[in-house]
């Protein structure tokens, strides 16, 4: 056998996975439809899934878009991966709603990763956005802020960011905190106008962002306007993984357990492939608040 392997190595022979799959009825490959690898959430999620798949003896085949995967692109990616005879699919794209996935579940197991999915028969793994938004909002309320601005992303743009934003709003109001909701045009768009709106209200002492990336943009806008953080305005984010979670930055944020989400998505899919549909349809994984240097008890804001 060693001699056979040595000859195969010299000749560059690679076993045909599809032919092998005809015999075993499996290819030991998992397909992944990924929204956008330029967004660090999806890049880290892919890395986590890759690690877990390798540990379980599976390979990943990933299809992603350039900048943004449209609904049509996502549908085409789904069909292409099914045609490659992958054993199962992980969908990480808000552009492909569960209703569009249900028709494929009879052909191949599908797990949605990164957002909660409630369509009939769908399995999903995600951060508990209600819990996360509530926890970071409770932290801001405990600091003593009485009027807080929340940057809100639309559900169509990002279901997960919208869910955490609405959880922040509900929790703050439950804590008797006055809330100013500032709607963002896009989860990737500029935040200058939102910052101007927040600064125009002298009662606002804290501004809550839907992501750490949005918080970085807010902090830059405040730096340009020479507004000290947190002395005049506290700022919070959401995600707290990757380079933006480094102590150097000291962001006050909420940590999404990205490694656990990616690993659990692969686990649910492999469980489905090898044992049948999992009994747990939605796996909500909690995170933790990360205190930092960008939020503090409120002080009297200077006149503008």
N, C-alpha and C positions, 0 to 999 in steps of 0.2 A: 504493500500500500504506500509506503514511503517513496518507493521508486516511481510509482504512478504519479504521486503528488509532485515529485521533483520534475518529471517530464512535463506534466501539465503546466507547472510554473514556467519552465523554459519556453514552452509554446504559447504562453499567454492565454491558456484555456480558462474560460469562465463558464460555470454551469448555467444552463438556461433555466431561469427561475420559473418562467411560464410553463415550460415543458415539465419541470419537476412538480409544479402545482397541479398539472393534469392528473398526476399519479396520487399526490397526497391531498388534493382538493384545497391546498393552501399554498400561498406564495411567501408567507412570513413577511409581508410588507404591509405597512399602514399608510394610507393616503392622507395628506393634510392640505386643506384649503386655508390659506393664511391671508388675512386682509392686507397687511402692509408692513414689511420688515423694516421700513425706515422709522416706524414708531417703536420705541424701545420695548414696550409691553409685548408686542408680537415677536420681536427678536428673542427676548428672554424666555417667552413661552415656548417657542420652537426649540430652543436649546434644552429646556427642561424636558420636553417630550422626547427629544432625540436621546438624551441620557437614559430615560426610563425605558424606552423602546429597546435600546441596545442591551440593557440589563435583562430584558425578558426574551431576547433572541429575535427581535423584529427590526426591520429596516424602515425608515421613513422616506416617502416620496412626497415632496412638497411642491405645491403650485401657489404662487403669489402674484400680485399685480405690481405694476410699476407706479409707485406713489399711492395708488388706491385701486382696490379690486372692486370693479362695478358689479352690480347684480348679474348682468349678462356674463361677465368674465367668470364670476363664481360658479354660475350654472355650467358653463363650458368646462371649467376645471373639474367640477364634480363628475361630469360625464366622462371626461378623459381618464380620470383616475379609476373609475369603475371599469372602463374598457381595458385598463392595465391589469385587471383581476386582483386588485388589492383586497386584502382580507377584511379591512374595515376602514372607515373614514373618520377623521376628526376635522370639524369645521370651526374655524376661528375667524369668522367674518360676520359683522352685524348687517352686511348688505344682503345676506341670504337668510331670510326669516324661516322659522321652523315649519311654517305651512308649505314652503317650497321644498322642504327636505322630506316630509312625510312620505311622499310617493316613492322615494328611493329606499326606505328602510326595509322593505320586503326583499330587496335585492342584496343589500349589504348593511352591516351594522354601522350606525352613525352616532358619534358623540359630539355634542357642541361644547367647546371649551372657551371660557372667558366671559360667558354671559349665561344668565338663567334662561332656560327654554321651557315653555309650558305647552307646546303643541303636543297633541296626542301621540304617545308612543316614543317621544324623543327623550334622550338621556343627555344631561348637561352637567358640567362641572364649572364652578365659578366662585369668585370671592363673594362673601355675603355682603352685598352692597348696602342693604338696609342697616345691617349691624355696623358696617364701616362708617357710613355717613353719620349715623347716630353717635358713635363713639367719639369721632373727631369733633362733632358739634357739642357734645357734652363737655369735652375738654375746654373748648372755647368759652362755653357758658361758665364753667367753674373758674376760669381766669377772671371773671367779673365783667365781661363785655355785655352791654345792654342793647346796642344796636349794631347789627352785623350784616354785611353785604355778602350774598352768595351768588357766584357766577354759575349760571345754569345752562347746560347743553341740552338741546332738544332730543327727544327720544328717537326721532328719525336719524339723527346724526350719530348718536351713541346711546344705546339703551342702558348700558352699564353706568356711564357717566351721568345720565339723566336720573337713574335710580338713586345713586349716591347723593346727588344734589338735592333731590326731593326729600331724602331721609334727613339731610342736614337741616333743611327748612322746617320740616315737621318737628324735629327734636328741639331746635332752637325755640320755636313757638311754644312747645310744651314746657320749656324752661323759662317762659315769660320774657324771652328775648325778642326785641323788635327786629324783623328781617326785611332787608331790601333785596329783592330778587332782580338780578341783572342778567338778562338773557344774552347768550353769545350767539353770533351768527354761525359760527362753526367751531368744532372742537379743536381745529388746527388754525383758526383764524387769528387776526390781531386782537389785542386786548386793550389797546389804547383808549378807545371810547368807553369801555367798561370801567377803567381806572378813573377817567375823568368824571364819570357819573358817581362813582364812590366818593371821590374827593370833594364833589360839590355838596355833599351832605355832611355838615360838621359833626353830626351825632354818630356817624359810623366810625367805629374804632377797630374793627377787624374785617378782613376780607377773606372769604373762603373760596379756594379754587378747586376745580374738578380733577386736576392732575398736577403732578410736580412740574411738568413742562409748561403748563399754563401759569403756574406760580413763578417760574423763572422769568417768563415774559412780563408778568405783573411787577416783579421786583425790579426788572430793568426799567420799566416805565416810571416807577417810583424813584429810582436812582436818578434818572434824567431830570425829574421834577424836584429833586433834592428833598424828598420826603423820607425821613429816617424810619427804618423798620427794626424793631417793633415800637420805638419810642413814640411815634405818632400814629402808626397804623400797623397792627398785627396782620400777618399773612400766613395762611395754612395751605398745604397741598394735599395730594393723595397719590399713592403708589409706593414710594419709599423702597425702591429696589434699584439695583444697578448703580451707575456712577453718581446719580443724583441723591442717593442715600448716604453718600460719604460724609463722615463727621466734619470734613472741611467746610461743607456748605451749611450744616447745622439746620436743615429745614425742619419745621414743625409739620408733620405729615401723618399719613396713615399707611402702614405697611400692608401691601397686598402679598399674600404668600404665593408668589408666582411659581416657585419650584414645586410646591405641593399641588397647585392647580394643574400644571403640566403633567406631573407624575400620575395624579389621580385620573386625569382624562385618558391616559394610556391604559391605566389599570382597568377602568370601566370598559374600555373598548376590547381589551384582550380577554377580560372576563366574559364579555358577550360572545366573542369569537369562539372561545374554548369551552364555555359552559352554558351558553344561552343568555338571553336578555337579563341584565342585572335587575334585582328587585328595587334597588335605589335609583330612582329616575333622576333626581336632582341632588347633587352633592354641593352644598354651600360650605365653603371653607372660611373660617373667621381669620381676621388679621389683628394687628395691634396698633395703637396710637404711638407715634414716635415724637416725643417732646423735643423741641429744638430751640434755636435762637431767634426764630422769626415770629414768635408769638409770646406775648407777655401780658400781665394785667394792664388794663387801659390807663392811659394818662390823658390829661387835657390836651386836645389838639390845638395847634397854633392856628390863628386866623389866617385866611388866605385872601 
